[in-house]
Amino acid sequence: LREHLFILRDRDATQHLFRVSSGLDSLVLGEAQILSQVKEVYKVGQKANGFGRNLNGLFKQAITAGK
C-alpha cells in the first residue's frame, strides 16, 4: 500500500485539496462524489485534535470552490 501513498505539505497540499474539491483531478470533470468525500473528510476532521481554525477555514473555502 505504501507505494501508492504520497505526502504533500504547505502550498502543495492546499493546491491538491482545491484541485480535488473542484473536480480537476477527477476522470469526470465536476464529479459530485469527489466533493462529497471532501465534505466527509471535513466533517470527520472537525472532531480530530489538531484540526484547528486554519484547516477549518481551508476546507470551507475548498468546498465552496467545489460547488
N, CA, C and O atoms as a GROMACS GRO file, in nm:
protein
  268
    1LEU      N    1   0.082  -0.120   0.000
    1LEU     CA    2   0.000   0.000   0.000
    1LEU      C    3   0.087   0.126   0.000
    1LEU      O    4   0.051   0.226  -0.063
    2ARG      N    5   0.200   0.122   0.069
    2ARG     CA    6   0.285   0.242   0.080
    2ARG      C    7   0.329   0.298  -0.054
    2ARG      O    8   0.345   0.419  -0.069
    3GLU      N    9   0.349   0.212  -0.150
    3GLU     CA   10   0.396   0.260  -0.280
    3GLU      C   11   0.292   0.346  -0.352
    3GLU      O   12   0.325   0.417  -0.447
    4HIS      N   13   0.167   0.340  -0.307
    4HIS     CA   14   0.059   0.416  -0.369
    4HIS      C   15   0.022   0.543  -0.291
    4HIS      O   16  -0.067   0.616  -0.332
    5LEU      N   17   0.090   0.568  -0.181
    5LEU     CA   18   0.063   0.685  -0.098
    5LEU      C   19   0.162   0.797  -0.128
    5LEU      O   20   0.273   0.771  -0.174
    6PHE      N   21   0.122   0.918  -0.102
    6PHE     CA   22   0.213   1.031  -0.115
    6PHE      C   23   0.177   1.135  -0.010
    6PHE      O   24   0.064   1.141   0.038
    7ILE      N   25   0.275   1.217   0.023
    7ILE     CA   26   0.256   1.321   0.124
    7ILE      C   27   0.281   1.456   0.059
    7ILE      O   28   0.381   1.477  -0.009
    8LEU      N   29   0.188   1.547   0.082
    8LEU     CA   30   0.204   1.684   0.035
    8LEU      C   31   0.200   1.777   0.155
    8LEU      O   32   0.131   1.750   0.253
    9ARG      N   33   0.273   1.885   0.146
    9ARG     CA   34   0.278   1.981   0.256
    9ARG      C   35   0.258   2.123   0.203
    9ARG      O   36   0.281   2.152   0.086
   10ASP      N   37   0.215   2.209   0.293
   10ASP     CA   38   0.206   2.352   0.267
   10ASP      C   39   0.128   2.383   0.139
   10ASP      O   40   0.015   2.338   0.121
   11ARG      N   41   0.190   2.460   0.050
   11ARG     CA   42   0.122   2.504  -0.071
   11ARG      C   43   0.080   2.387  -0.160
   11ARG      O   44  -0.028   2.391  -0.221
   12ASP      N   45   0.162   2.284  -0.167
   12ASP     CA   46   0.128   2.168  -0.249
   12ASP      C   47   0.002   2.098  -0.196
   12ASP      O   48  -0.082   2.054  -0.275
   13ALA      N   49  -0.010   2.087  -0.065
   13ALA     CA   50  -0.127   2.023  -0.005
   13ALA      C   51  -0.252   2.108  -0.029
   13ALA      O   52  -0.359   2.056  -0.059
   14THR      N   53  -0.237   2.239  -0.014
   14THR     CA   54  -0.350   2.330  -0.037
   14THR      C   55  -0.396   2.323  -0.182
   14THR      O   56  -0.516   2.314  -0.210
   15GLN      N   57  -0.302   2.327  -0.272
   15GLN     CA   58  -0.333   2.320  -0.415
   15GLN      C   59  -0.404   2.188  -0.449
   15GLN      O   60  -0.500   2.187  -0.526
   16HIS      N   61  -0.356   2.079  -0.391
   16HIS     CA   62  -0.418   1.948  -0.415
   16HIS      C   63  -0.562   1.945  -0.364
   16HIS      O   64  -0.651   1.895  -0.432
   17LEU      N   65  -0.584   1.997  -0.244
   17LEU     CA   66  -0.718   1.999  -0.187
   17LEU      C   67  -0.815   2.076  -0.278
   17LEU      O   68  -0.927   2.030  -0.301
   18PHE      N   69  -0.773   2.190  -0.329
   18PHE     CA   70  -0.860   2.269  -0.415
   18PHE      C   71  -0.882   2.202  -0.550
   18PHE      O   72  -0.992   2.210  -0.606
   19ARG      N   73  -0.780   2.136  -0.603
   19ARG     CA   74  -0.796   2.064  -0.731
   19ARG      C   75  -0.892   1.947  -0.716
   19ARG      O   76  -0.975   1.922  -0.803
   20VAL      N   77  -0.880   1.876  -0.605
   20VAL     CA   78  -0.968   1.762  -0.580
   20VAL      C   79  -1.111   1.812  -0.557
   20VAL      O   80  -1.205   1.758  -0.614
   21SER      N   81  -1.127   1.914  -0.473
   21SER     CA   82  -1.260   1.967  -0.442
   21SER      C   83  -1.334   2.017  -0.565
   21SER      O   84  -1.455   2.000  -0.578
   22SER      N   85  -1.260   2.078  -0.654
   22SER     CA   86  -1.322   2.134  -0.774
   22SER      C   87  -1.341   2.030  -0.884
   22SER      O   88  -1.401   2.059  -0.987
   23GLY      N   89  -1.289   1.910  -0.862
   23GLY     CA   90  -1.305   1.803  -0.960
   23GLY      C   91  -1.201   1.805  -1.070
   23GLY      O   92  -1.212   1.730  -1.167
   24LEU      N   93  -1.100   1.890  -1.060
   24LEU     CA   94  -0.998   1.899  -1.165
   24LEU      C   95  -0.908   1.776  -1.170
   24LEU      O   96  -0.848   1.748  -1.274
   25ASP      N   97  -0.897   1.702  -1.060
   25ASP     CA   98  -0.816   1.580  -1.058
   25ASP      C   99  -0.901   1.456  -1.082
   25ASP      O  100  -0.853   1.344  -1.063
   26SER      N  101  -1.024   1.474  -1.121
   26SER     CA  102  -1.117   1.363  -1.142
   26SER      C  103  -1.118   1.322  -1.289
   26SER      O  104  -1.093   1.404  -1.377
   27LEU      N  105  -1.147   1.196  -1.313
   27LEU     CA  106  -1.160   1.150  -1.451
   27LEU      C  107  -1.281   1.212  -1.519
   27LEU      O  108  -1.282   1.233  -1.641
   28VAL      N  109  -1.384   1.243  -1.440
   28VAL     CA  110  -1.504   1.308  -1.491
   28VAL      C  111  -1.509   1.447  -1.427
   28VAL      O  112  -1.532   1.459  -1.306
   29LEU      N  113  -1.490   1.551  -1.506
   29LEU     CA  114  -1.485   1.688  -1.454
   29LEU      C  115  -1.614   1.723  -1.380
   29LEU      O  116  -1.724   1.705  -1.432
   30GLY      N  117  -1.599   1.773  -1.258
   30GLY     CA  118  -1.714   1.814  -1.179
   30GLY      C  119  -1.789   1.700  -1.113
   30GLY      O  120  -1.904   1.716  -1.074
   31GLU      N  121  -1.725   1.586  -1.100
   31GLU     CA  122  -1.791   1.469  -1.040
   31GLU      C  123  -1.832   1.500  -0.896
   31GLU      O  124  -1.748   1.535  -0.814
   32ALA      N  125  -1.960   1.488  -0.867
   32ALA     CA  126  -2.015   1.527  -0.736
   32ALA      C  127  -1.968   1.438  -0.622
   32ALA      O  128  -1.959   1.484  -0.508
   33GLN      N  129  -1.937   1.314  -0.650
   33GLN     CA  130  -1.897   1.221  -0.544
   33GLN      C  131  -1.766   1.265  -0.479
   33GLN      O  132  -1.748   1.246  -0.358
   34ILE      N  133  -1.677   1.322  -0.555
   34ILE     CA  134  -1.549   1.368  -0.500
   34ILE      C  135  -1.572   1.478  -0.397
   34ILE      O  136  -1.514   1.474  -0.288
   35LEU      N  137  -1.655   1.575  -0.428
   35LEU     CA  138  -1.685   1.683  -0.334
   35LEU      C  139  -1.752   1.627  -0.209
   35LEU      O  140  -1.727   1.675  -0.099
   36SER      N  141  -1.836   1.528  -0.224
   36SER     CA  142  -1.899   1.463  -0.109
   36SER      C  143  -1.795   1.399  -0.018
   36SER      O  144  -1.807   1.404   0.104
   37GLN      N  145  -1.693   1.340  -0.078
   37GLN     CA  146  -1.585   1.279   0.001
   37GLN      C  147  -1.505   1.386   0.075
   37GLN      O  148  -1.467   1.365   0.191
   38VAL      N  149  -1.480   1.498   0.011
   38VAL     CA  150  -1.408   1.608   0.077
   38VAL      C  151  -1.492   1.660   0.194
   38VAL      O  152  -1.438   1.687   0.301
   39LYS      N  153  -1.623   1.672   0.175
   39LYS     CA  154  -1.712   1.716   0.283
   39LYS      C  155  -1.709   1.619   0.400
   39LYS      O  156  -1.714   1.661   0.516
   40GLU      N  157  -1.701   1.490   0.370
   40GLU     CA  158  -1.696   1.389   0.477
   40GLU      C  159  -1.564   1.397   0.554
   40GLU      O  160  -1.563   1.384   0.676
   41VAL      N  161  -1.455   1.419   0.484
   41VAL     CA  162  -1.324   1.437   0.550
   41VAL      C  163  -1.330   1.559   0.641
   41VAL      O  164  -1.278   1.555   0.753
   42TYR      N  165  -1.391   1.666   0.594
   42TYR     CA  166  -1.406   1.788   0.674
   42TYR      C  167  -1.486   1.759   0.801
   42TYR      O  168  -1.448   1.801   0.910
   43LYS      N  169  -1.595   1.688   0.786
   43LYS     CA  170  -1.681   1.655   0.900
   43LYS      C  171  -1.607   1.570   1.003
   43LYS      O  172  -1.616   1.596   1.123
   44VAL      N  173  -1.535   1.469   0.957
   44VAL     CA  174  -1.459   1.382   1.047
   44VAL      C  175  -1.342   1.459   1.109
   44VAL      O  176  -1.314   1.445   1.228
   45GLY      N  177  -1.276   1.541   1.028
   45GLY     CA  178  -1.162   1.618   1.074
   45GLY      C  179  -1.194   1.715   1.185
   45GLY      O  180  -1.111   1.739   1.273
   46GLN      N  181  -1.313   1.770   1.183
   46GLN     CA  182  -1.353   1.865   1.287
   46GLN      C  183  -1.354   1.802   1.426
   46GLN      O  184  -1.341   1.871   1.526
   47LYS      N  185  -1.370   1.672   1.431
   47LYS     CA  186  -1.373   1.601   1.559
   47LYS      C  187  -1.233   1.560   1.605
   47LYS      O  188  -1.215   1.516   1.719
   48ALA      N  189  -1.134   1.574   1.517
   48ALA     CA  190  -0.998   1.530   1.548
   48ALA      C  191  -0.916   1.643   1.612
   48ALA      O  192  -0.934   1.760   1.579
   49ASN      N  193  -0.828   1.605   1.702
   49ASN     CA  194  -0.735   1.702   1.759
   49ASN      C  195  -0.642   1.752   1.649
   49ASN      O  196  -0.598   1.673   1.564
   50GLY      N  197  -0.613   1.878   1.649
   50GLY     CA  198  -0.522   1.934   1.551
   50GLY      C  199  -0.590   1.991   1.427
   50GLY      O  200  -0.524   2.052   1.343
   51PHE      N  201  -0.720   1.972   1.415
   51PHE     CA  202  -0.794   2.029   1.302
   51PHE      C  203  -0.841   2.167   1.346
   51PHE      O  204  -0.959   2.187   1.377
   52GLY      N  205  -0.749   2.259   1.346
   52GLY     CA  206  -0.775   2.391   1.403
   52GLY      C  207  -0.842   2.487   1.307
   52GLY      O  208  -0.898   2.448   1.204
   53ARG      N  209  -0.835   2.613   1.344
   53ARG     CA  210  -0.901   2.720   1.269
   53ARG      C  211  -0.851   2.728   1.126
   53ARG      O  212  -0.929   2.752   1.034
   54ASN      N  213  -0.720   2.709   1.105
   54ASN     CA  214  -0.665   2.719   0.970
   54ASN      C  215  -0.719   2.610   0.878
   54ASN      O  216  -0.763   2.639   0.766
   55LEU      N  217  -0.716   2.486   0.924
   55LEU     CA  218  -0.768   2.377   0.841
   55LEU      C  219  -0.919   2.389   0.822
   55LEU      O  220  -0.971   2.359   0.715
   56ASN      N  221  -0.987   2.433   0.925
   56ASN     CA  222  -1.131   2.452   0.916
   56ASN      C  223  -1.164   2.552   0.804
   56ASN      O  224  -1.250   2.526   0.719
   57GLY      N  225  -1.097   2.665   0.805
   57GLY     CA  226  -1.119   2.767   0.702
   57GLY      C  227  -1.079   2.719   0.564
   57GLY      O  228  -1.148   2.746   0.466
   58LEU      N  229  -0.968   2.648   0.557
   58LEU     CA  230  -0.920   2.596   0.428
   58LEU      C  231  -1.022   2.501   0.366
   58LEU      O  232  -1.052   2.511   0.247
   59PHE      N  233  -1.074   2.410   0.446
   59PHE     CA  234  -1.172   2.314   0.395
   59PHE      C  235  -1.302   2.384   0.354
   59PHE      O  236  -1.363   2.348   0.254
   60LYS      N  237  -1.345   2.483   0.432
   60LYS     CA  238  -1.466   2.557   0.397
   60LYS      C  239  -1.449   2.625   0.261
   60LYS      O  240  -1.540   2.623   0.178
   61GLN      N  241  -1.333   2.686   0.239
   61GLN     CA  242  -1.307   2.753   0.111
   61GLN      C  243  -1.299   2.653  -0.003
   61GLN      O  244  -1.351   2.679  -0.112
   62ALA      N  245  -1.236   2.539   0.021
   62ALA     CA  246  -1.225   2.436  -0.083
   62ALA      C  247  -1.362   2.381  -0.121
   62ALA      O  248  -1.389   2.358  -0.238
   63ILE      N  249  -1.447   2.359  -0.023
   63ILE     CA  250  -1.582   2.307  -0.050
   63ILE      C  251  -1.663   2.411  -0.127
   63ILE      O  252  -1.737   2.377  -0.219
   64THR      N  253  -1.651   2.537  -0.089
   64THR     CA  254  -1.721   2.644  -0.160
   64THR      C  255  -1.671   2.651  -0.305
   64THR      O  256  -1.752   2.668  -0.397
   65ALA      N  257  -1.543   2.640  -0.326
   65ALA     CA  258  -1.486   2.644  -0.460
   65ALA      C  259  -1.533   2.525  -0.543
   65ALA      O  260  -1.546   2.535  -0.665
   66GLY      N  261  -1.558   2.413  -0.478
   66GLY     CA  262  -1.602   2.294  -0.549
   66GLY      C  263  -1.747   2.296  -0.592
   66GLY      O  264  -1.789   2.214  -0.673
   67LYS      N  265  -1.824   2.390  -0.537
   67LYS     CA  266  -1.968   2.395  -0.570
   67LYS      C  267  -1.990   2.455  -0.703
   67LYS      O  268  -2.104   2.467  -0.747
   0.00000   0.00000   0.00000
